[in-house]
């Protein structure tokens, strides 16, 4: 038996216009020549940055706790 609400959601998704953010992102992809390989590289680099940023914040919190 099919779920009626999922059917209406899929119809709604087809009729809705893309958000302004989505339109801007697609326009930007066309400007820079978006490629899946480049995207994967940027995601990998940003993931590593998040790890470094998290470790710096953790060290700041440790120093703050030791000063009290």
C-alpha positions, 0 to 999 in steps of 0.5 A: 500500500502506498503512502499518500503523503509521500505522493503529495510531497513528491508532486509538490517538489516537482511544482515548486520553484527552486529556492534562491540559494539553489539558483545562486549555487547553480549559477556559480557552478556554471561560472567556475566550471563545476566538476565532480572531481573538484567538488570531492577535493574541496569537500575533503580539504574542508573536512580536514579544516574542520578537524584542525579548527576543532582541535584548536578550539579544544586546546583553547578550552583546555587552557581556559579550564586550566587558568580557572 
